[in-house]
Amino acid sequence: MSTPVEAIRRHHVQLREIRHDLHAHPELGFEEVRTSGLVVERLTALGIEVHSGLARTGVVGVLRGRRIASGRAIGLRADMDCLPLTEAGNLPYRSRHEGRMHACGHDGHTTMLLGCARYLAETRRFDGTVYLIFQPAEEGGGGGRVMVEEGLFGRFPADEVYALHNWPSLPPGKIAVRAGPVMAATDEIRLTVLGRGGHGAMPHLIVDPVVVSAHIVTALQTIASRNVDPLDSVVVSICSMQTSQVGAYNVVPDSVTLIGTTRSFRPETRALAERRVREIATSVAQAFGAQVEIDYRRGYPATVNSAREAEFAARVGERIFGAENVVRDADPTMGGEDFAYLLQERPGAYIWLGQGGGPSGCFLHNPGYDFNDEVIPLGAGYLAALVEEALPLGED
């Protein structure tokens, strides 16, 4: 009996064409009308039960195995949206829409899940139900959260859920999966420092928000160095500074806006970071006679793999790729992922699929990035193997 990878490789040319088509027609979060339409068309042609409209453009395919006596179900999720980025380079399938680009590989993720769906629909070598979850708006829109809030698991009661994301720093043919946190909670900071502007030659008559902001930026770094356990992890980054006026070399502005992010893994650390940002910004501003308006917004929670499902995903990877090609101790990353919302509702695992050495040769969210088509059968076959091993059919 051939493995799912070998079986899916026979359709590699068609899958590559789908991926290129999706890449050429990228759509932003909650606007994936064309993409979801293509997904619905492909799933319907395979005889898969299709439900659309969840989180506006989300699609869920329901596929039952040769038997459903187990009563169990597994969810597989792929994201569909692109980034607001202008693509570099001159690929023949380059984005046709300026300012929109598949720079994170969601075109590849969607294609892999479609390839998995085709294989499973043709073989149905499992006992139970698989829910094929095509999610909108991962890139900041929180489409996973919206799908959950709109009843994803009430309508499609998966017992466990998995997602696969390409990872350019891993070579093709390898995967990485671990229990516990793998992606960070992502929160946004906006601090508006209110001073009193005036002439740069008369600093004694003003309250300089630029100086105040500089002290705040410096003091915020003590959250990581002096407030959080050195064995824990937190990032506090102020990424931009905007003054209320620019151009005049001798005019101090009335206000400065600081924009940044905090990243953390543990809920306790996340709460500590927020509290200290507020305390430090307020106290430093007051010490200089200024005020500060604080807009602190919590974004995606940390993506945390459950222990049993992470171990299961690793074991399946060992069978498909070989034990030497499964990385169990990869470091977590401070990037964010809204698959976290699904993992808060169901046990599961978020797995990285190696795709390094592809034509782009760069990491995610880069205008020169391109998904490596050679890994499409690997990812699709691995997803199918997760289903067959989670829902074993047994002897006919």
MARFI-624106 format. One record per atom (N, C-alpha, C, O): residue in three letters; x, y, z. Coordinates in steps of 0.1 Angstrom, whole numbers, plus 5000, padded with zeros to 4 digits. Each point is the difference from the previous one (the first is absolute). Layout:
AlaXYZ/...
//
This chain:
Met500849885000/Met499250125000/Met500950135000/Met500950015008/Ser498950084983/Ser500850124999/Ser499650095011/Ser498950005006/Thr502050094998/Thr499750105010/Thr499250114994/Thr500050024988/Pro499350065021/Pro499350124994/Pro500950094992/Pro499550054990/Val501749975014/Val500950094992/Val500249944986/Val499950084991/Glu500449805008/Glu500249944987/Glu498750014991/Glu500150034988/Ala498849945018/Ala498750014993/Ala499750144995/Ala499650034989/Ile500750075020/Ile499750144997/Ile501050064990/Ile499750084992/Arg501549865008/Arg501050054990/Arg499649984986/Arg500450074991/Arg498749835006/Arg499549984987/Arg499250124995/Arg499850024988/His499750065021/His499250124996/His500850135002/His499450115001/His501949885000/His500850125003/His499850114990/His499950125004/Val500149854983/Val499950104990/Val498750085002/Val500050124999/Gln498949815003/Gln498750075002/Gln500050095012/Gln499550115001/Leu501149845010/Leu500150075013/Leu500950124998/Leu499650115005/Arg501549884988/Arg500850114998/Arg499350114992/Arg500250125002/Glu499049844988/Glu499250104993/Glu499050075009/Glu499850124998/Ile499649815011/Ile499050065009/Ile500850115009/Ile499550115002/Arg501749855003/Arg500850095008/Arg500350124993/Arg500050115005/His500549884982/His500450124993/His498850094997/His500150125000/Asp498749824998/Asp498850084997/Asp499650085013/Asp499750114999/Leu500449825013/Leu499850075012/Leu501050115003/Leu499650115004/His501649864992/His501150105002/His499750134992/His500350115004/Ala499349874984/Ala499750114991/Ala498850085003/Ala499950114996/His499249845013/His498850075003/His499950005016/His499049955005/Pro501950125001/Pro499950015015/Pro498950095005/Pro499650094993/Glu499949875019/Glu498850075005/Glu500350035015/Glu500549905007/Leu499250214998/Leu500250045014/Leu498949935009/Leu499149944995/Gly501250075018/Gly499149945010/Gly498650044999/Gly499650114998/Phe499549795002/Phe498550014999/Phe499650054986/Phe498850034998/Glu502249974993/Glu499650044986/Glu500349884990/Glu500150024988/Glu500149865018/Glu500549894991/Glu498949944993/Glu499749885000/Val499550204992/Val498949954993/Val500349914989/Val499549894998/Arg501550154994/Arg500549914988/Arg500649885006/Arg499749894995/Thr501150125015/Thr500749895005/Thr499049895006/Thr500149884997/Ser499050175011/Ser499049915006/Ser499149944990/Ser499649885001/Gly500250204988/Gly499249944989/Gly500749894993/Gly499449904997/Leu501950115001/Leu500849894995/Leu500049885009/Leu499949894995/Val500250135018/Val500049895009/Val498749935000/Val499949884999/Val499050195001/Val498649944999/Val499949924987/Val499549895001/Glu500950174988/Glu499949934987/Glu500849865001/Glu499549904995/Arg501750115010/Arg500949885000/Arg499449895010/Arg500049884996/Leu499650165015/Leu499449915010/Leu498749944995/Leu499849885001/Thr499450204993/Thr498749954994/Thr500349904989/Thr499349895000/Ala501750134992/Ala500349914989/Ala500549875005/Ala499949894993/Leu500650115019/Leu500549875007/Leu498949935007/Leu500249895006/Gly498650174994/Gly498849935007/Gly500150035015/Gly499449925008/Ile501350184996/Ile500150035015/Ile498950105004/Ile499750094992/Glu499749885019/Glu498950095005/Glu500750145004/Glu501050005007/Val498450114988/Val500750135001/Val499150105008/Val498850004997/His501750075012/His499450105008/His500850134999/His501250005003/Ser498250114992/Ser500750124998/Ser499350125008/Ser498849985004/Gly501950134997/Gly499450115007/Gly500450025014/Gly499750115006/Leu501049805000/Leu500550015014/Leu501150115000/Leu500949984992/Ala499050125017/Ala501050114999/Ala500050064987/Ala501150034994/Arg497849995000/Arg499850064987/Arg500549924988/Arg499249964992/Thr502150015007/Thr500549934989/Thr500649865003/Thr500649944991/Gly499250025021/Gly500549875004/Gly499249884994/Gly498850024997/Val501949875001/Val499449884994/Val500449885009/Val501149995004/Val497949924998/Val500349885007/Val499549884991/Val498850004997/Gly502049915000/Gly499649884993/Gly499949885010/Gly500849995009/Val498149944990/Val499749885008/Val500249874992/Val499349984991/Leu501649945014/Leu500349884992/Leu499949885010/Leu500850005010/Arg498449904987/Arg499849895009/Arg500849884994/Arg500049984987/Gly500649945021/Gly500849884996/Gly499149894995/Gly498850015000/Arg501949884997/Arg499249884996/Arg499149955012/Arg498949954997/Arg501650085015/Arg499149975011/Arg500150135009/Arg500950075000/Ile498049945009/Ile500050115010/Ile499749945013/Ile499550075009/Ala500749804993/Ala499749935012/Ala500850065012/Ala499549995011/Ser501750064986/Ser500850065011/Ser499350115007/Ser500250035012/Gly499050054981/Gly499450125005/Gly500950115002/Gly499750105006/Arg501649894989/Arg501050105002/Arg500150094988/Arg499749964989/Ala500950165013/Ala500250094989/Ala501350085002/Ala500450025011/Ile500250014978/Ile501350085000/Ile499850124991/Ile499449994990/Gly501250135015/Gly499950124992/Gly501450034994/Gly501049995007/Leu499050054981/Leu501350054993/Leu499750144995/Leu499050024993/Arg501950075011/Arg499850144996/Arg501050064991/Arg501249975002/Ala498450104988/Ala500950084991/Ala499550145000/Ala498850034999/Asp502150075001/Asp499750144998/Asp500050044986/Asp500749944992/Met498550165004/Met499950044986/Met500450144996/Met500250034989/Asp500050065021/Asp500150144997/Asp501550044996/Asp500949925003/Cys499350194991/Cys501350054997/Cys500450125009/Cys499350035009/Leu501850034987/Leu500550125008/Leu499950124991/Leu500050004988/Pro499850125019/Pro500050134993/Pro501450044996/Pro500650095006/Leu500049844984/Leu501450024996/Leu500149994985/Leu499349924994/Thr501650165000/Thr500250004986/Thr501149904997/Thr501150015005/Glu498649904986/Glu500949894996/Glu501250054992/Glu499850084991/Ala501449885012/Ala501250034992/Ala500249884991/Ala499449895001/Gly501450134989/Gly500349894990/Gly499049994989/Gly499150084999/Asn501249834992/Asn499249994988/Asn499649864997/Asn500249954989/Leu499249985021/Leu499549874998/Leu498950004990/Leu499350094999/Pro500649804993/Pro498950004990/Pro498650005007/Pro499050044993/Tyr501049925019/Tyr498750005008/Tyr500150115011/Tyr499349995010/Arg501450124987/Arg500150115009/Arg498650055004/Arg499150004991/Ser500850065021/Ser498750065003/Ser499550104990/Ser500850084996/Arg498049915001/Arg499450094990/Arg499450125007/Arg499450094994/His500749925019/His499550115008/His501150075008/His500549945009/Glu499850184987/Glu501050085007/Glu499650025015/Glu498850035002/Gly502149955007/Gly499750025014/Gly499449885006/Gly499650005012/Arg500349894981/Arg499649875006/Arg500949894995/Arg500349994988/Met500049925022/Met501049904996/Met499949885010/Met499850025012/His500349864983/His500149885008/His501549995005/His500849924994/Ala499550155016/Ala501450005005/Ala500249925012/Ala501150005006/Cys497949924998/Cys500149915011/Cys499749864997/Cys500049915008/Gly499750064979/Gly499749874996/Gly498749945001/Gly499849885000/His499250215003/His498649955002/His499549944987/His499149915001/Asp501450134988/Asp499649944987/Asp500449855000/Asp499349924995/Gly501950065010/Gly500549865001/Gly499249925011/Gly499749884998/His500050185013/His499249935010/His498649964995/His499649885002/Thr499750214991/Thr498749974994/Thr500249884990/Thr499149915000/Thr501950104992/Thr500249904990/Thr500349865006/Thr499449904995/Met501450105016/Met500349875006/Met498849945006/Met499849884999/Leu499350205007/Leu498849945006/Leu499049954989/Leu499349915002/Leu500750164987/Leu499249954988/Leu500649874995/Leu499249914997/Gly502150085003/Gly500649874995/Gly499749895010/Gly499749894996/Cys500450145017/Cys499649915010/Cys498549954999/Cys499749895000/Ala499450214997/Ala498649974998/Ala499849914989/Ala499149915001/Arg501650114988/Arg499849914988/Arg500449865003/Arg499349914997/Tyr501850075010/Tyr500549875003/Tyr499049935010/Tyr499649894998/Leu499950185012/Leu499149945010/Leu498749974994/Leu499349905003/Ala500250194987/Ala498749974994/Ala500149884991/Ala499049934999/Glu502250054995/Glu500149884991/Glu500249875008/Glu499649904995/Thr501150115016/Thr500349875007/Thr499149985012/Thr499649885002/Arg500050225005/Arg499249995012/Arg500449895010/Arg499249925005/Arg502150074996/Arg500649895008/Arg500150045015/Arg501150005005/Phe497850045001/Phe499950045014/Phe498649975005/Phe499149994993/Asp500950015020/Asp498749975008/Asp499750125008/Asp500550025011/Gly498650064984/Gly499650135007/Gly499850114990/Gly499649974988/Thr500550155016/Thr499750124992/Thr501250095000/Thr500750025011/Val499650044978/Val501050114999/Val499450134996/Val499250004991/Tyr501150105016/Tyr499650144997/Tyr501150074994/Tyr501150035006/Leu498750024982/Leu501050074992/Leu499750155002/Leu499150054994/Ile501750025014/Ile499750135004/Ile500950104992/Ile501250015002/Phe498250074989/Phe500750104993/Phe499650145006/Phe498950054999/Gln502150005008/Gln499750125008/Gln500550134994/Gln501050014994/Pro498250095007/Pro500350144995/Pro500850075011/Pro500149965012/Ala500650154984/Ala500450115008/Ala500949955012/Ala499850035011/Glu501349904985/Glu501049965011/Glu500950125002/Glu500550025012/Glu499850064978/Glu501050115001/Glu499450125007/Glu499850104994/Gly500049885019/Gly499650125008/Gly498550015001/Gly499550085009/Gly499749854983/Gly498550025001/Gly499449915010/Gly498850035003/Gly501949875002/Gly499449915010/Gly498949924994/Gly498949975007/Gly501249984981/Gly499049924994/Gly499749875008/Gly498949955001/Gly502249995005/Gly499849895009/Gly499150025012/Gly499149925003/Arg501150205003/Arg499150045011/Arg498650014995/Arg499049965007/Val500850114982/Val498650024995/Val499349864997/Val498949995002/Met501949924991/Met499449874997/Met499649935013/Met498949945001/Val501950075010/Val499649945012/Val498850065006/Val499149935005/Glu500950214995/Glu498950075006/Glu498749974992/Glu498950015006/Glu501249964982/Glu498849984992/Glu499649855000/Glu499149964992/Gly501549965016/Gly499649865002/Gly500749904993/Gly499449894997/Leu501950135000/Leu500749904992/Leu499949865006/Leu499749904993/Phe500650095020/Phe500149875006/Phe498649955005/Phe499949885003/Gly499250214997/Gly498649965003/Gly499449934988/Gly499349905001/Arg501050154987/Arg499449944988/Arg500949894995/Arg499549914994/Phe501850105008/Phe501049904995/Phe500849955012/Phe501250045001/Pro498349875007/Pro500649965013/Pro501249914999/Pro500049895003/Ala501150174993/Ala501349934999/Ala500549975014/Ala499950085009/Asp500649804992/Asp500649965013/Asp501450065002/Asp500550025011/Glu500250004978/Glu501450065000/Glu500150074987/Glu499349984990/Val501750115009/Val500250094988/Val501450034998/Val500850015009/Tyr499649994978/Tyr501450024996/Tyr500150104989/Tyr499150024992/Ala502150055008/Ala500350104989/Ala501449984997/Ala500949975008/Leu499450054979/Leu501449994994/Leu500450134995/Leu499250064992/His501949995011/His500550134995/His501449984994/His500949945007/Asn499450114981/Asn501349994994/Asn501050085008/Asn499750105006/Trp501549854994/Trp501150065008/Trp501350004992/Trp500749904999/Pro499750224995/Pro501150004991/Pro501449975007/Pro500949964993/Ser499250055020/Ser501349975006/Ser500249855003/Ser501049965004/Leu498049964992/Leu500149855001/Leu500149954985/Leu499350054992/Pro501649865006/Pro500149944986/Pro498749924996/Pro499449955009/Pro500350034979/Pro498949924996/Pro500249855005/Pro501149955000/Gly497849995003/Gly500149875005/Gly500149995015/Gly500149895005/Lys500050225002/Lys500050005014/Lys498850075006/Lys499450094993/Ile500249875019/Ile498950085007/Ile500550025014/Ile501049945005/Ala498450165002/Ala500350035014/Ala498750015007/Ala499150074996/Val500949875016/Val498850005008/Val500449985015/Val500949925002/Arg498550155007/Arg500349985014/Arg498850035008/Arg499150074996/Ala500949885016/Ala498950035010/Ala500250135006/Ala501250055001/Gly497850025003/Gly500150135007/Gly499950114990/Gly499749984989/Pro500850145016/Pro499950124991/Pro500949994988/Pro501249965001/Val498350074987/Val500850004988/Val500050144994/Val501050044993/Met498050045009/Met499950144995/Met499550085011/Met499349965009/Ala501050174991/Ala499850095011/Ala498750074999/Ala499350014990/Ala500250045022/Ala498950105000/Ala500550134995/Ala501250045002/Thr498050034990/Thr500450124993/Thr499150115004/Thr498950014996/Asp501750095012/Asp499250115004/Asp500550134994/Asp501250014997/Glu498050095002/Glu500450134994/Glu500050115010/Glu499250015009/Ile501850084990/Ile500250115008/Ile499950134992/Ile500650014990/Arg498650085015/Arg500050144994/Arg500050105012/Arg499050015008/Leu502150064994/Leu500150105010/Leu500150144994/Leu500950024992/Thr498250075012/Thr500150134996/Thr500450095011/Thr499350025010/Val502050034989/Val500650095010/Val499650144998/Val500350064989/Leu499050015020/Leu499550134998/Leu500950105009/Leu500049995012/Gly500750094981/Gly500850105007/Gly499550144997/Gly498850034998/Arg502250075001/Arg499650134996/Arg501250054991/Arg501150025005/Gly498650004982/Gly501050034990/Gly500550145001/Gly499450085008/Gly501649954984/Gly500550145000/Gly501350004993/Gly500449924992/His500350195010/His501350034994/His501149915005/His500149995013/Gly500649954978/Gly501149915005/Gly501150075007/Gly500849945007/Ala499350194992/Ala501050085006/Ala499650045014/Ala500850065008/Met498049924996/Met499550045013/Met499349885007/Met498850005003/Pro502049895000/Pro499549885006/Pro499450015013/Pro499249925005/His501250195003/His499450025013/His498650055000/His499349995010/Leu500250044978/Leu498650054999/Leu499049894995/Leu498850034998/Ile501749854999/Ile499249904994/Ile500149875009/Ile500849995009/Val498349924987/Val500149865005/Val500249914988/Val499149984992/Asp502249985006/Asp500449934988/Asp499649864999/Asp500549915007/Pro498550064985/Pro499549864999/Pro501049904993/Pro499949885001/Val501050184991/Val501149924994/Val500949945011/Val500349884999/Val500150205010/Val500949955011/Val499249905009/Val500649905003/Val498250145000/Val499149915008/Val499949864993/Val500249905006/Ser499650104981/Ser499849884992/Ser501349925000/Ser500049885001/Ala501150194998/Ala501349935000/Ala500249925014/Ala500549895000/His499150175010/His500249945013/His499049885002/His500349905006/Ile498550124988/Ile499049895001/Ile500549884992/Ile499949895005/Val500650134983/Val500549894992/Val501149935007/Val500049875000/Thr500950205006/Thr501149945007/Thr499549925013/Thr500449895002/Ala498750175005/Ala499549945012/Ala499249874997/Ala500049915008/Leu499350094981/Leu499249884997/Leu500949884998/Leu499549895002/Gln501750134995/Gln500949884998/Gln500349935013/Gln500549895000/Thr499250185011/Thr500349935013/Thr498949905003/Thr500249925009/Ile498750074984/Ile499049905002/Ile500749864997/Ile499849915008/Ala500950084981/Ala500749884997/Ala501249975009/Ala500249895005/Ser500550224998/Ser501349985007/Ser499950005015/Ser500849945007/Arg498150124999/Arg499850015014/Arg498749955006/Arg499950005012/Asn499149984980/Asn498749965005/Asn499649854998/Asn499349945007/Val501250014982/Val499649864996/Val501249905003/Val501150044998/Asp498549855007/Asp501049895003/Asp500949984988/Asp499549994989/Pro501850015013/Pro500949984989/Pro499849874992/Pro500449994988/Leu499049915018/Leu499749884994/Leu498750004992/Leu499749914992/Asp499550205009/Asp498850024992/Asp500450094988/Asp501250034999/Ser497850004993/Ser500350084988/Ser498950114998/Ser498849975002/Val501750154995/Val499150114997/Val500850094991/Val501250025001/Val498150044989/Val500550114992/Val499250125001/Val498749994999/Val501950135003/Val499350125000/Val500850094990/Val501150045002/Ser498249994986/Ser500750074990/Ser499150124996/Ser498949994997/Ile501850135004/Ile499450124994/Ile500650024986/Ile501250014998/Cys497949984993/Cys500449984986/Cys499950134992/Cys500650014989/Ser498750095016/Ser500050134992/Ser499650115010/Ser499449985010/Met501150144986/Met499850125008/Met499550114990/Met500650034990/Gln498250035013/Gln499450104991/Gln499850135008/Gln499349995011/Thr501350124985/Thr499750125007/Thr498950084993/Thr499649974989/Ser499950135018/Ser498850074995/Ser500450104990/Ser499250064993/Gln502149965005/Gln500550094989/Gln501449954996/Gln500749955008/Val499650074979/Val501349974995/Val500450114991/Val499250084995/Gly502149935002/Gly500550104990/Gly500850115006/Gly501050044995/Ala498550025016/Ala500750125006/Ala501049955010/Ala499749925009/Tyr501650124989/Tyr501049955009/Tyr500050065014/Tyr500749955008/Asn498650154994/Asn500050075013/Asn498750015007/Asn499850085009/Val499249834987/Val498750005006/Val499849875007/Val500149894994/Val499750115019/Val499749885008/Val498549984999/Val499250095002/Pro500349784995/Pro498649984997/Pro499249995014/Pro500650005010/Asp498150014988/Asp499149985012/Asp499949865004/Asp499849975012/Ser500349934979/Ser499849865003/Ser500849914992/Ser500550034989/Val499749855016/Val500749894993/Val499249885002/Val499549975012/Thr500349954978/Thr499449875001/Thr501049894998/Thr500750004990/Leu499349915019/Leu500849884999/Leu499249884997/Leu498949985006/Ile501549944985/Ile499349884995/Ile500949885001/Ile501150004996/Gly498449895010/Gly500849885001/Gly499249885004/Gly498850004998/Thr501949905007/Thr499449875002/Thr500649935012/Thr501250035003/Thr498049895004/Thr500649915010/Thr499749864996/Thr498949974994/Arg502049945009/Arg499949864996/Arg500349915013/Arg501050035007/Ser498249874995/Ser500249925012/Ser499449864997/Ser499249984991/Phe501149925018/Phe499549874999/Phe499049975011/Phe499049934998/Arg501350115014/Arg499249965012/Arg499050115003/Arg500350125000/Pro498449845004/Pro499050105003/Pro500550095011/Pro499750125000/Glu501049835010/Glu500550085011/Glu501050114996/Glu499950115004/Thr500949854987/Thr501050094994/Thr499350114991/Thr500450115000/Arg498649844993/Arg499350104992/Arg499350115008/Arg500150114997/Ala499349845014/Ala499350105009/Ala501150095007/Ala499750125001/Leu501449835003/Leu501150085006/Leu500550104990/Leu500250125004/Ala500049844984/Ala500550104990/Ala499150114998/Ala500450124999/Glu498349855000/Glu499050114998/Glu500050095012/Glu500050134998/Arg500049825013/Arg499950085012/Arg501350095001/Arg499850125003/Arg501349834994/Arg501250085001/Arg500150104989/Arg500650115003/Val499049864985/Val499950114990/Val499250125005/Val500450114998/Arg498549865007/Arg499150115005/Arg500750075012/Arg500050135000/Glu500549805009/Glu500650075012/Glu501350084996/Glu500150115004/Ile500749834987/Ile501250074997/Ile499750134991/Ile500550115003/Ala498749874987/Ala499650124992/Ala499450115008/Ala500350124998/Thr498849845011/Thr499350115008/Thr500950075009/Thr500150125001/Ser500849805006/Ser500950065010/Ser501150084994/Ser500350115005/Val500249844984/Val501150084994/Val499450134995/Val500650115001/Ala498349894992/Ala499450124995/Ala499750105012/Ala500350124998/Gln499149835013/Gln499850095011/Gln501250065006/Gln500050125004/Ala501149804996/Ala501350055005/Ala500550124993/Ala500750085005/Phe499049934982/Phe500450114991/Phe499050114999/Phe500250104992/Gly498649885014/Gly499050104999/Gly499149994988/Gly499350094996/Ala500849794998/Ala499249974988/Ala498849905003/Ala499949965012/Gln499350014979/Gln499049905001/Gln500149904989/Gln500750024990/Val498749875012/Val500149894989/Val498649944999/Val499449965010/Glu500250024978/Glu498749934997/Glu500549864995/Glu500849984991/Ile498649915015/Ile500449874998/Ile498949924993/Ile498949995005/Asp501549954983/Asp499049914993/Asp500849874999/Asp500849984991/Tyr498849935018/Tyr500749865000/Tyr499049904996/Tyr499049985006/Arg501249964982/Arg499049904995/Arg500649864999/Arg501149984995/Arg498249935011/Arg500449865000/Arg499649944986/Arg498950014996/Gly502149924998/Gly499849944988/Gly499849855001/Gly499349955009/Tyr501449974983/Tyr499849865000/Tyr500649945013/Tyr501150055005/Pro498349855001/Pro500649935012/Pro501249924995/Pro500249984988/Ala500649965021/Ala501049914996/Ala499549884994/Ala498949955004/Thr501849994986/Thr499649884994/Thr500749885008/Thr501249995000/Val498049935006/Val500549905010/Val499549864995/Val498849975000/Asn502249954997/Asn499749864996/Asn499749915012/Asn500750015010/Ser498349914989/Ser499749915011/Ser501049884999/Ser500449964989/Ala500049985022/Ala501149905001/Ala499749884992/Ala500849954992/Arg498049995009/Arg499749884993/Arg499950024985/Arg500649914993/Glu498850195003/Glu499950034986/Glu501350034993/Glu500349974989/Ala500650115018/Ala501350034995/Ala500849874998/Ala500749994990/Glu499249925020/Glu500849874999/Glu499449924989/Glu500849944992/Phe497950065006/Phe499449934989/Phe500450054987/Phe500449934991/Ala499650205007/Ala500550074988/Ala501449964997/Ala500449984988/Ala500450025022/Ala501549964998/Ala500149864995/Ala500849974991/Arg498449945015/Arg500149864997/Arg499549974985/Arg500649934993/Val498450145003/Val499549994986/Val501150064991/Val500349944989/Gly500450175015/Gly501150054992/Gly501149904999/Gly500650004989/Glu499749935021/Glu501149904999/Glu499749894990/Glu500949964993/Arg497850005007/Arg499649904990/Arg500150054986/Arg500449934990/Ile499250205008/Ile500050054986/Ile501350054996/Ile500449984988/Phe500450095020/Phe501250064996/Phe501349935006/Phe501150034995/Gly498749895015/Gly501249945006/Gly500350075013/Gly499850125001/Ala500649805010/Ala500250065013/Ala501050115000/Ala499950105007/Glu501149884984/Glu501150104999/Glu499550144994/Glu500850105001/Asn498049904994/Asn499550124993/Asn498950075008/Asn499350084995/Val500549875018/Val499050065009/Val500850085011/Val500749935008/Val499150204993/Val500750085010/Val499050025011/Val498950064999/Arg501549885013/Arg499150015011/Arg500450115010/Arg499250035009/Asp501950034989/Asp500550105010/Asp500250144993/Asp500950075005/Ala498449964985/Ala500150134994/Ala499650115009/Ala499049985008/Asp501750134992/Asp499750115009/Asp498750074996/Asp499750014988/Pro499450035021/Pro498950074997/Pro500450144993/Pro501150045001/Thr497950024992/Thr500350134994/Thr499150105006/Thr498949975004/Met501550164996/Met499250115005/Met499050054990/Met499350105002/Gly500649844986/Gly499050034991/Gly498649955005/Gly500049925010/Gly498950134985/Gly498749975004/Gly499249924990/Gly500450004988/Glu498549935017/Glu499349924991/Glu498649985006/Glu499849965012/Asp499150064980/Asp498749995006/Asp499449865000/Asp498849995004/Phe502049914992/Phe499649875003/Phe499949985015/Phe499449905005/Ala501250195002/Ala500050005015/Ala498549995005/Ala499849935010/Tyr499350144983/Tyr498650005005/Tyr499449864998/Tyr499249965009/Leu501249964981/Leu499549874998/Leu500549915011/Leu499349915005/Leu502050114998/Leu500649915010/Leu499550035014/Leu500249925010/Gln499250204992/Gln499450035013/Gln498749925002/Gln499649985011/Glu499949984978/Glu498749925000/Glu500149854999/Glu499249935006/Arg501950034987/Arg500249864998/Arg501549965001/Arg500850094997/Pro499549795008/Pro501449965000/Pro500549994985/Pro499249974991/Gly502150055007/Gly500549994987/Gly501450044999/Gly500750025010/Ala499850004978/Ala501450044998/Ala500250094988/Ala499349984990/Tyr501650115011/Tyr500450094989/Tyr501449954996/Tyr500950005008/Ile499349964979/Ile501249944995/Ile500650084989/Ile499450064992/Trp502049955009/Trp500750074990/Trp500549904989/Trp500649895004/Leu499250144984/Leu500449924988/Leu501250074993/Leu499950114996/Gly501249825004/Gly501250054993/Gly499750034986/Gly499449924993/Gln501150205002/Gln499950034986/Gln501250084995/Gln500050064989/Gly501149945019/Gly501250074997/Gly500649954987/Gly499849894996/Gly501050204998/Gly500649974987/Gly499150024988/Gly500449974989/Gly498450095013/Gly499150034989/Gly500650114992/Gly501050065003/Pro498249984987/Pro500550114990/Pro500250135007/Pro500850084995/Ser498449955016/Ser500150145005/Ser501250015009/Ser500750115000/Gly499749795008/Gly501250005008/Gly499950115011/Gly501050045005/Cys497849995000/Cys499850105010/Cys499049965010/Cys499249904997/Phe500650175014/Phe499149965010/Phe498650064997/Phe499850074990/Leu499249905019/Leu498750044998/Leu499850155001/Leu500950075005/His498149994989/His499650145001/His501150084993/His500350115004/Asn500349844985/Asn501050074992/Asn499450024986/Asn499449914995/Pro500850214999/Pro499450024987/Pro500649914989/Pro499449994989/Gly501749945014/Gly500649904990/Gly499649865003/Gly500549914993/Tyr498750065017/Tyr499749875004/Tyr499149934990/Tyr499250064993/Asp501049815006/Asp499149914992/Asp500049865006/Asp501049955005/Phe497849994996/Phe499849875005/Phe500849904992/Phe500050014987/Asn500649895019/Asn500749904993/Asn499149894995/Asn499549925008/Asp500250074979/Asp499049904995/Asp500449865002/Asp499149915001/Glu502250065001/Glu500449875002/Glu499549935013/Glu500049885001/Val499650205008/Val499549945013/Val498549985000/Val499549955010/Ile499850094980/Ile498649985000/Ile499649865002/Ile499149975009/Pro501449934984/Pro499649865003/Pro500449955014/Pro499349925007/Leu501850144999/Leu500549965013/Leu499050055010/Leu499649925009/Gly500050214990/Gly499150055010/Gly498649944999/Gly499449975010/Ala500150014978/Ala498749944997/Ala499949865005/Ala499149965007/Gly502049964990/Gly500149875004/Gly500149985016/Gly499449915005/Tyr501350185001/Tyr500150005015/Tyr498750025006/Tyr499649945010/Leu499650164985/Leu498750035005/Leu499149884999/Leu499249975009/Ala500849974979/Ala499249884998/Ala500449885010/Ala499249935005/Ala502150064997/Ala500549905010/Ala499550025014/Ala499749915007/Leu500250224997/Leu499550045013/Leu498649945001/Leu499649955011/Val499650074979/Val498649955000/Val500049845001/Val499349955009/Glu501449994982/Glu500049855000/Glu500549945013/Glu499549895004/Glu501450175003/Glu500549955012/Glu499250045012/Glu500049935010/Ala499450184990/Ala499150055011/Ala498749924999/Ala499449985011/Leu500249984977/Leu498749944998/Leu500249864993/Leu499549994989/Pro501249925017/Pro500449884993/Pro498849924996/Pro499049985007/Leu501049974980/Leu498949924995/Leu500049865005/Leu499049945002/Gly502250005001/Gly500149875004/Gly499849904989/Gly500050044988/Glu499849845015/Glu499849894989/Glu498650014994/Glu499050025007/Asp501049974980/Asp498750004993/Asp499449865001/Asp498949974995/
//
